[in-house]
Amino acid sequence: MSDLERMQPHSYTSKYMASSLNRRRFGATLTAGLLGSRAARAQQPPNVLVILTSEMRADALSSMGAAIAKTPAIDALAKEGCLLRHSITAIPESARGGMALLTGRYPKQRSVEGDASQAFQGFPTLTELFAKSGYKTGLIGAPPRPVAKLSADTVKLYPEPDYKAFLDENYAHFEGDPHRPMQPLTHGPEGPPPWDVGATALPATGFPTGWIGSQTREFFNAHKEGGPWCCLTTFWKPREPYILPMPWAKRYNTERIPAPNLPATHPTPPTASDQPRDYAVGSQAPLIRLLMQSYFGSVAYVDDEVRAIVRELKILKQFDNTIIAVVGDCGHMLADHGRMFGAVPYEGALRTPGVLRFPAGIKPNGRIEAPVSTTAILPTLLELAGVKSNARFDAPSLAPALQDSLQMREGDAFAAMGFEAVQTAGWKLVEAGDHPTWEPQLFDLSADPGETNNLYGKPEGAQAQKDLAKKLDGWRKRLG
């Protein structure tokens, strides 16, 4: 049992969590200066802002040790709140990983195949649950497809219909394509590049990242006199295509990007799709450096928009009464192990950004080292906001631990995409499940953070394998 599970009953419903939070929040054991009075909170419910990134690795953030990108705005939110050091996506794939985060649930079908709409059908989402409690809601950017189909008080979607209409009106000569490169890449020995990489001639004023940020700020201003509100802002970046405007396209010099350590041939086991673009090999090293230049430039661009969003909240005097979460749908291998994208159970694909800030409920300078599932984000936000719901979630709220993050040193996080994985503070077990190609793996993450020595079936990993297999079995039974 994890530290967090010991702190509250095993029933992960926000109805219990909200009442539990109220007792903690207004109990005599908590300082009045940190949480404020019950009357003040009742008069001024907090807003909720979720900034969801797409395929952003956790270690792309400076606060997580990034060697290339600089993310001062997100880092500042982490310092003023809590940094989830091991935020593990429930599904290492963008659409379903995003849906798991926004519903607090693992999909009905955890296979490598499947459609996100069907896999999460009937699960209430973030904006739905807050709307039921009287919140004004906004969907801005590129949320997972099932979420984009939901109604909200404000809907501004990328790419269609809203961003496309904006682009057609203001930059018609781009013919609806903001990622048209200034200069096409030359062909390498393998033929045409399998990824779109480079800079676009479209100015930053018209690029999707800036548009999504400006639409978010417009949402704040539209609701500055009344609330509370819940806004889901989903940035498409840093995922492909790896094309963005200046100056971000050249923000980081390729000479300062370490040469990737790439295999000579495709690694094994193969991905489920087993396409050339799923892998990166030694002869593609120059192209991968260009791709990394764009990827980390996109991270910096998102951070710049986060800075502008925070500035607007401060101008409107809503910053400290807004619960802010900066989270990710999944990571990106970015050539680690010779692989690209997600869809594999390695750290690059599983670990995502996890930053939470809310002065009334989160102690500053917090760090949760234990692995936590992204399915814990939604119940946490509900509990911090004091919103009651009978919805079911597949992970407990983190709100109790956010008052003293040091108390949460141990925990389990699970991920599935055909294969099924469990990660603890020191180990990771991957079982093949119904994945068509994957093989069992066991890694001692403390001694082997690069996941290069598979201990599955070996004597030195026997006890850990037995213990983690039991955890996986218990998790399957809980999900049903």
Secondary structure as GFF3:
##gff-version 3
##sequence-region A 1 480
A	DSSP	alpha_helix	3	6	.	.	.	ID=ss1
A	DSSP	alpha_helix	14	26	.	.	.	ID=ss2
A	DSSP	alpha_helix	32	35	.	.	.	ID=ss3
A	DSSP	alpha_helix	38	43	.	.	.	ID=ss4
A	DSSP	beta_strand	47	54	.	.	.	ID=ss5
A	DSSP	three_ten_helix	58	60	.	.	.	ID=ss6
A	DSSP	three_ten_helix	62	64	.	.	.	ID=ss7
A	DSSP	alpha_helix	72	80	.	.	.	ID=ss8
A	DSSP	beta_strand	82	88	.	.	.	ID=ss9
A	DSSP	alpha_helix	94	103	.	.	.	ID=ss10
A	DSSP	alpha_helix	116	119	.	.	.	ID=ss11
A	DSSP	alpha_helix	126	132	.	.	.	ID=ss12
A	DSSP	beta_strand	136	141	.	.	.	ID=ss13
A	DSSP	alpha_helix	145	148	.	.	.	ID=ss14
A	DSSP	beta_strand	154	157	.	.	.	ID=ss15
A	DSSP	alpha_helix	162	170	.	.	.	ID=ss16
A	DSSP	three_ten_helix	172	174	.	.	.	ID=ss17
A	DSSP	beta_strand	197	199	.	.	.	ID=ss18
A	DSSP	three_ten_helix	204	206	.	.	.	ID=ss19
A	DSSP	alpha_helix	208	222	.	.	.	ID=ss20
A	DSSP	beta_strand	229	238	.	.	.	ID=ss21
A	DSSP	beta_strand	242	244	.	.	.	ID=ss22
A	DSSP	three_ten_helix	248	250	.	.	.	ID=ss23
A	DSSP	three_ten_helix	254	256	.	.	.	ID=ss24
A	DSSP	three_ten_helix	276	278	.	.	.	ID=ss25
A	DSSP	three_ten_helix	282	284	.	.	.	ID=ss26
A	DSSP	alpha_helix	285	315	.	.	.	ID=ss27
A	DSSP	beta_strand	322	328	.	.	.	ID=ss28
A	DSSP	three_ten_helix	336	338	.	.	.	ID=ss29
A	DSSP	alpha_helix	347	350	.	.	.	ID=ss30
A	DSSP	beta_strand	351	352	.	.	.	ID=ss31
A	DSSP	beta_strand	354	357	.	.	.	ID=ss32
A	DSSP	beta_strand	366	373	.	.	.	ID=ss33
A	DSSP	three_ten_helix	374	376	.	.	.	ID=ss34
A	DSSP	alpha_helix	377	385	.	.	.	ID=ss35
A	DSSP	alpha_helix	399	402	.	.	.	ID=ss36
A	DSSP	three_ten_helix	405	407	.	.	.	ID=ss37
A	DSSP	beta_strand	413	416	.	.	.	ID=ss38
A	DSSP	beta_strand	420	423	.	.	.	ID=ss39
A	DSSP	beta_strand	427	431	.	.	.	ID=ss40
A	DSSP	beta_strand	441	444	.	.	.	ID=ss41
A	DSSP	three_ten_helix	459	461	.	.	.	ID=ss42
A	DSSP	alpha_helix	462	479	.	.	.	ID=ss43
###
